[in-house]
């Protein structure tokens, strides 16, 4: 018996997915799975879907967990609804990456959006996700959506379009996503935002990647007048937390909050007005790290 009083079951030692990140030396994440539902090599990466024992279906890119049915909402809701509700009148949204459709499924909940562009480098991610994650599939049928299969860094450097919100739903800063954390890319993001524009980007774990986050925010403070770090809780990500950079030309994310728009959102599992504000309140160790 363990301390909960429940007898532990015997896992199958052959069916364990193991994630070992270059940025997380000495640490691993393991998830037991029932079977592999999809496995293919695209032009950019290895794309897999597992049927897991504890978390339902799980999308993996190049050996790194991207999302699970169990807890993806805690990531996608915070990626999209934070900037959308901090902006006074968002009409246009660019999602960088996000080929799985999770961020898109949250975006279409906002009727104020007139234009949604999803720029994904790897069409295989879209095709595999639409097949195995039907809860996201209908979002790709939204009439406001344009899907662009292209390197987002190249797209932003050359596009004449501007957006009220840019949500950068990237994987970790290795491989195809590495360029999405560099200064040149964020300067192109700034240029592609409207006058009141807001950008948010996946920005790693405050427990495991403090130096990386501090460097990223120091870089972006040279570009954006408003630059903050906020976080959410996602059990299947290393350390159980993942953070975001909030980059804005004008609006502070805690004082510019549209409470009416928050109240209109239905079916959410994580995001709320109190969570919106609390997510920017950092533990002392991280607050001190970013103050230096």
N, C-alpha and C positions, 0 to 999 in steps of 0.2 A: 504493500500500500504506500502511496505517496501522501504528502501532507494534506491533499484535498480529499483523501479517503477513497479515491477512484483507482482501481487497479490499472496499471499501464498496459496498453496493448503491445504486441510484438510487431514492429514494422517490418516490411519486406526489405532486406538489406540491398537488394539489387535495384530497387526502384527509387533512387534518391537523386533528384536534381541538385547540383552543387554550384553555387555562384561564388566565384573568386575574382574580385575586382583588382586591377592594378593599383587603384587608389586606396584600397583597403587591405594593405599588407598585413598578414597574420590573422585575418578574419574571414569567415565564410558564412554564407546563408545556405541552408539545406531545406528542401521541401520534398516530401514523399509524393510520388505520383502513381496513378493507376495505369496510364498509357500516354503515348505521344500521339497527338491528334494531327499534327502537321510538322513537317521538317523539310526545308528547302533552302538552297543557297541562291540569293539574288545577286545582282551585280555589285551589291554593296555590303551584304551581311548575311549571316545565318539566321533564318526566321523560323521559330518553333512555337508550337502551342501544346501545352501539357494539360491533361486532366488530372488535377492534383487531389490528394486525399483531404487536406484541410481547407483549401481556398478555391475550389472549383477550377475553372479554366484559367490558365496562366500564359501570357504572351512573353516570349523571351527573344531578345535580339543579341546575337553574338555572345550568348552565354550569360546575359544580364537580364534580370526580371524587369519588365516594363510595366505590367499591370496584372492584377488578378481580379476575378469576379467578386471576391470577398471584400476588398477594400479600395478599389480604384476610385470610388466616389470621393474619398477624403482628399485625393490629389486633384482630380479634375474639377470638382466644385470650387476649390480654392484657387486654382489657376485661372478660372474664367470669371467667377462672380466677384472676386475682389476688385479687379480693374473695372469691370463693367459697372459696378455700383459706386465706384469712386469717381467716375466720369459723369458730368451733368447730363450729357445727351449723346451717348455713343450710337453712331449710325453705321460704322464700318469696322470690321474686325479682320485681322490677318492672323491665322494660326500657322506658326512655323513648326514643321514636323506634324505630330499628332495624327499620323496615318491610321492609327487604331480606331479613331473616331470618338474616343471618350471625351475629349475636350469639345469637340464639335457637338456632341449630344447635349452638353450643358449650354453651349452658345445659342442653340436654336430656341432655348427657353426665353430668350430676350426679344420681345416683339419690336423693340426700338431699332434693332439691327436691320438695315436695308441691304447691306452687302457683307458677305462672309467669303473670304478666300482662304483655302487650305493649301499650303505649299509644302509638299512632301517629296523628298528625294527618291523614295523607294516605293514604287507602285505595288510591289509584292506585299508590303506591310498592309496596305489598304485592302488588297484582294483577300489575303488570309484572314484579316480581322473581320471583314464583312461576312465571311463564311462562318467563322467560329464564335463571333461575339454579336449575335443578332440584335442585342439591346442597343448597339450603336449603329446598326446598319441603316435604319430608317433616316437617321440624321443626314446621310449622304444624298437623300432624295429631296432635301429642302431646296425650294426654288431660289433662295437667296444665295446659294452656295456655288462657288467656282473652285474646282480642284485643279491645281497646277502641279505637274510632276516635274520637279526641277530642284536643283541645289538652291536652298533659300538664301544663302549668302550671295550667290550670283543674281538671284531674282531681285533682292533688295538693292543691290548695287546699281541695277539697270532700270528698275521700274519707275514710271512716272506717277504711279498711284500713291496716294497717302491714306492713312488709316487712323481712326480715333483710338483703336486698341490694337496692339500687337502682342500676342501670347506665344511665347517661345516654349514649345512643348518638346524639349530635346532630351536625348539620352545623356549619359555621362560624358564628360569632356575628354573622351578618347575616341579614336576612329572617326567616322563620318561627322560626328557632332562637335569635334574639337574646335572647329572654326567658329562655332556659334557662341563661344565664350571670349572671343578676342576683341580688342579695342576697335579695330576697323569695322567689324560687324556691328557693334553697338552704335558706332557713328552713322552707319547706314540705316540702322533702326531709327535713330533720332531724325534723320533727314526724311524718313518715310512716314513720320507721324504728323498729324495735323497740329495746329497751334496749341490745342489743349490735350494733346495725345499722351497716352499712357502705354508703357511696355512692361510686361512681366516675363520672367524667365526662370526655368528650373535651375536651382542654384545649390544643390547638394545638401549634405547633412551638417548641422552645426556641431554635432558631437564628433564627427570623423574628419571634417574638412574645413576646419576653422581658418587655417592660413589661406586656403584657396578662396574662401568666401570673402575674407578681409581684402585680399588682393583684387578680387572682382569688383567689390563695392567701391574701393578706392579708385579703380579705373573708371567706373561709371559715374562717380561723383564729378569727374572732370568733364563729363558730357551732359548730364542731366541735372537741372536745378533741384529736383526732389529725388532722393535715392534712399530706399529703405530695404530692410530684410524682414521677411515674415515666414512663418512655417506652418506645417500641418503634420498630422500624425498618421503614418501609413505603416502598419505592422510588417508588411512583407518587404519594405525597403531597409537597407542596412541601417541599424540603430533605431529603427522605428519612426524616424522623423525625416522629412525632406523640406527644404526651404526654397524660397523664391526671391529674386530681386524685383523690387518695385521701382520702376524708373518713370518719372513723369516730368513733363515740361512745366506744369502748373500746379496740379492738384495734389494735396496731401491726402493719403489714403484713409486717415482716421477722421479728419475734420470734414472732408468732402465725401459724404456718404449719403446716398439716396435711400432713406428708410422706406419710402413708399415702394420703390422698385424692389427692395429686399422682400417686403411683405407680399408682393405679388408672385414671387417665385414659389412653385409648388413641387412637392415630391423630393425635397432635398433631405439628405441623411447626415450631413456634416455642417455645411455652411449656414450661418445665421448672422444677424447684426452683432450680437455680443462676440461671436467667434471672429468676425471680421476685425473688430477692434482689438480683441485680445491677442490675435495672431502676430501683431507687431510688438507685443510686450515680450522682450527677450530675457532669458535667464541672465543672471549677473555675469557669468563667465563669458557669454557671447557679447553682451552689451559692452563689457570692458575690452574685449578683443577688437571690436569695431571702433571703439573710441580712440585707439592708438594709431 
